[in-house]
Amino acid sequence: MFTSQTSSFQDSIDVEERDDFDSEDIAGYSQKIQLNCYYTIYLYQGTSLTLIDSSLPSEAEPELRTYISRRLSKGALLGGMGNIATVELSIPEQAVGCYCCLLEQERSPEQPDADGNGYVICFMGGSEKGLNLFRLELDKYVQGLHSSLQTPELQNLETEVRPYLSRWYEESVMHIHRVVQLVQSNISFLLHAALSHTPVEVTNSDERTVTDVSRFIKAASLQGLSQQDTTAASLCKAISEETQSDLIIDCSTSPPTLSNTVSNRFCDDWTQAFLNAAERCNPFLLGQILENFKLKAIQDMNSLKRFVRQAEMSHYALFRCCQFLQGCGNGNVLLQNARAEHSDLPEACSIISVLEEFLRDQSSAKA
């Protein structure tokens, strides 16, 4: 049992050996390089696209415009929803991931037929698979342009719109990389905080770092991936607040000083994978590793819930559950989440109490 469990865990960490990223997707990141990224914004009126601004080479922009026109004619771009695909352009990369989003103009009494008009925003860089990992971040970033695009004839192009578009990669993709670079091997403490719903406070730092850490914690947490409802998540957070203090990241020192740190073997085992990807300056690989981390935690959570249901009727299943918790390295966090989810099921809570006592005995024996 332990052999297969370890093998499955290693498969989750070893992203480079799996099909999550094709070999050509990661081959270019074996050395430290600066990824080329581009943006383009078009005015969309009726069926015509008018170029407003672009960082693409002059020979590549018409190729992109042809591609976008074709997508629009097929109704493939929906207002406010990003679309990601691979496009071939006259750029050094030739084939590149392309995120496109149609921002529709708000209709006014003076322009009742303006439905469908607006702006098409395009971000290009990395691969299609890589950009898909950051789709929600890109959608949110594009929505931040709404107010800036209300200016007549975009008189704020050079002062607001262009600088904002130029920062899409730094703001929407690089935040995970910045956090790993900030805390280095202490990333395991942030991963544990995310799984255990432990609040994280960043002190003596700039606003960007505070936001980066908050986004990392949100991205690494299980909320939205598991079947936890709001009530269960709140209970889980309450349990965490009773048992441990906030994780403090003090940025007045370099590297930062972390206080009230808690981790476990599960989170520790993922540390090197994050550090390796950060060393390669590969934010897309980091995003994939973070997804694999969450999915492995979800798989273990589902396994525990299955064992708990079986243990209500079988002592052998209870024994298997104890073996699983001992081997997964994440037992306390899984039980915390399980207790929150099964708070209204007395038999399940009784089984969980037995398992919690088992883990305490194991910890005491090791001490």
N, C-alpha and C positions, 0 to 999 in steps of 0.2 A: 504493500500500500504506500509506504513512504517513498519507494523508488519511483513509482508512477507519478506521485504527487510532486516530487522534486523535479522530475523531467518536465511535467506540464508547466511548472513555475519557470524553469529555465527557458522554455520555449517562449514564454511571455516576455521575458527580458531581452532575449537575443533577437531584436528586431531586424538586425542586418541579415540574419540567416533565413528570414521568412519572406512571404510574399506581400507583407504589408507595404513594403517599399521594394520595387524592382531594383536589380543590381545597378542599372544605369541611373536610378534616382539618387543613390547614395554614393556612387563611385566618385562623383565630383567633389564630395565633401571629405575625402580622406585627408586632404590638406586644408589648412586654413585659407579660405578664399572669401572674397566679397561677392555676394550674390547680386547680379544685376536685376533691378526691378524697375518697372515702368508704370505710368498711369496715362489715361486719356479721358477726356470729358467731351461729350458731344451734346449739342442742342438737338432735341428730337421734336419735329413738328410734322404732324400728319404721317407721311411716309419718308420724309427726308431727314438725313443726318448732316448737321453742320459742325465742323470741328471748332472747338473753343480753345482747347489747350492739350498738349501731349508732350511726354518726355521720350516718346519713341523716335527712332531714326526716321528721317523724312520718307525713306522708301518703304518703311514698314507700316506707317499709319494708314495709307490707302488700303492695304491688305486687311488690316483690322476692321476698317470701316465696311469693307465688303462682307466680312464675316458677320459683323453686328447687324447689318441690313438684312442679311439672310435670316438671322435668328429672329429679328423683329417681324419679318414677313410671315414667319411660321408661327408667330405667337408664343415663342419660346422664352421671352423675357416678360415676366409679370411684375407689375409695379411694386417696388419695395422688397422684392425677393431676389437674392443673388443667384446667379447661374454660373457654374464653374465647368470649364472644359479645357481641352488642350488645343492650342492654335499654333499654326506654323507661320512664322513671320520672318522677314529679312533682318534678323538680329543674330548676334553670335550664338545664342542658344538654339536657334532654328525653331524647335518646338518648346512651348512654354505654357505653364498653367495660366489661365485667364479667368478672372472673376469679373462678371458684368452685372450691373444692376440698373434698372430703370426707375428713376425718381420722377414720379408724375407731378405736374404742376397742380396746385389747388385751383379748382374752378371758381371763377368769380362771376358776378352778374354781368360784367362787361365782356366776359369771354365764356359764354355758356357751352361752347363747342370745343373747349380746350381739353376734353377728356382724351387721355393717351399722349398728350404732349408733355414734354418735360426734358430731363437730362439723362443721358446714359453714361454711367461711370464705369471705367474699366481699370482693373489692377492686374498687372502681369508680373510673374516671378515664380521661380521654383517649378514644381510640377502640379498637375491637376490633383493628385492624391494629397500632396502637401497642403495646398490651399483648402481642400475640403476639410482638413482638420481644424481650420480657423474660420469656417463659414460664418458662424454666429458672430465672431468678433468683427469680421468684415462687414456683415450686414449692419451691425451697430455703428461701425465707423462711418459708413456711407450715410446713415440717417443723420449723423452729426453735421452733414453738409446742408441740410434743409434750409436753415435760417440764412446761411451765406448765399444761397442761390436765389433768394427773393429780391436781391438788388437789381434794378433795371439795367439791362445790358451788361451785367456782371462787371460793374465799375470797380468792384473789389477783387478782381481776378488776381492781380499781383500781390495784394496785401493780405488776402484771406484764403481764397480758393486754391491757388497754386501751392502755397506753403502747406496747406492742409492735405492736399492730394499727395504731395511729395513725401509726407510722413507716414503714409499708410502702412508700409512695411515695419517701420520702427514701432508704431503704436498698436498695430493689430496682430503682429506675428512675433515680435522679439521679446515680449514681456516675460515669457517663460525662461528664455535664455538669460535675461538680465537677473532674474531671481536666483537661478542656479549659480550664476557667476557671483552673485552677492554673498550667498551663504555657503557655497561650496559643499563640503561633505556634511554640513549640518542640514542639508535638504531633507534628510530623513525625519527630522523633527517637524518640518512643515507638512510632510506627507502624513505623518501620524496625527497632527492637529486637524488636518482636513478630514481624515477618516473618522476621527473621534469627536467631531463637532466642537473642538476646543478653540475658543476665540484667540486671535493673534493680534497683538498690538505692536506697531512699528513706531519707535521713538527717535527723536533727533535726526530726522530725515526729511528729504524733500517730498513734495506731494506725489511726484511720479513714482517714487519707490514705494510709498504707502499704497498707491493704486495698483502697482504691479503685484505686490504681495497679496493684496486682497483678491485680485483676479486669479492668481495662482491657486490660492486656497479654494476659491469657488470652483475652478476647473478640476481640482484634484478630489473634491468631495463627491460623495455618492448620491447626493440629492439630484433627482432628475433622471438618474440611471436605474436606481433600484425601484422597488414597488412601494417604498415608504410613502405614506401620505403625510400631510402637513402635521397632523397630530403626533404621529410616530416620530417624525424628525424633531419636533419640539420636545417630546419626552426624552429623546436621546441626548439632545443638547442639555436638558436639565440634569440628566444623570452625570454628564461630563462636568458640568459646573460644580456639582456636589463633590466630585472626586479629585479634581485638579485645577490648578490656577491657569490664568491666561499665559500663553506663550509670548514672551517679550523679546523683540528684536531691537537692540539698541545700536543705532548706526553712528554713534559718536566716536566709535573706535573702528579701526580698519584691520582685519575684517570685523564685522559687527559682532557684538556680544549677545548671546542668546541665554535667556533665563527661563526657569520652570520648564526645562526640556524633558520631553518624554518620547521614547521611540520603542520599537520592538524589532524582532528579527525580520519580519516581513518587510517593513519599511527600510531597514538597514540594507537588506539584500538588493534593493533597487537603486541605492545611491550611486554605485559605480556606473550603471547604465546612463544615468542623468549626467554624470561628470564627463563621461566619454563623448556624449553627443554635444555637450556644451564646449568641450575642447575643440571639436570639429567646427564650431560655429554653425551648427546645423539646427535651426529652430524647428524645421519640419520634422526631423527625426525626434527631437525632444517632444513635440506634440504627439507623435505616435507612441513614444514610450509612456507618456502620461496617460494616454487612452488605454494602453495595455495594462498599466498599473491599476486603473479603475476597474477594468473588465475582469482582471484576476481577482480583485477584492469582491466584486459582485458574484463571480463564480463560487468563491469560497463561502460567501454569505448564503447563496442559494443551497449549497451543499449542507451547510450547518442547519438551515431550516428544514431540509429534507430529513436529516438525521434526527432532529428534535421530534418531528412528527412520528418517525419510526420508533423512537425511543419510548414514546408513550405506550407502546404495545410490546416492546422487545428489549430485554436486558442486553442482548448482544448488540443491538443497534446503539444502546447507550455506551457500551464499551467502544464501538467503532467511532462514536462521536468524540469520546475522550481521546482516542488515538489521533483523530483528525485535528482536533484543537492543539494537541501537543506538537503535531508536525507542521502545521501551517504557519506558525510564528506570528499569528495575528489574532489569537484566541480572545483576549480581553476586549478588543475592539468589536469583533464579531458578536460576542455575547452581549455587549452593550447595545448594539443595534438590534439584535434578536429580542432582547428583553423589551425594548421600546416597541417593536412591531407586534409582540405577543402579549402586550400589557393587559389585554382583556381576555386572555386564555389561561385560566388557572393551572391546568395540567402542564401546558408548555412552560409556564413560569416556574413550576416546580422542577421540571427537568433542567431548566437553565440554572436554577439555584444549585442543583447538584453539580453541574458542570463548572460553575463559578468556584465552588468549593474545591473541586478537583484541581483547577488551575492554581488556586491559592496554595494547596498542599504541594503541588509540583514546584511552585516558586520558593516555598519555604525549604523544601528538600534541597534545592540547588544552592540556596543561601547558606 
